Amino acid sequence: MLDRESIRSEGKSGFEQNFSLFEKNSWLFDENKEEFWQNPAFPQ
């Protein structure tokens, strides 16, 4: 989980970049991860 203090120190642009990465990474641990990995749009 992202640390609020580290987010503040990086500024808004850094927060937006990290949050985007966090959202993408959260997909990998989503309940639908099995469907995600089986999706041909995401080749391994």
HELIX and SHEET records of a PDB file:
HELIX    1   1 ARG A    4  LEU A   28  1                                  25    
HELIX    2   2 LYS A   33  GLN A   38  1                                   6    
END                                                                             
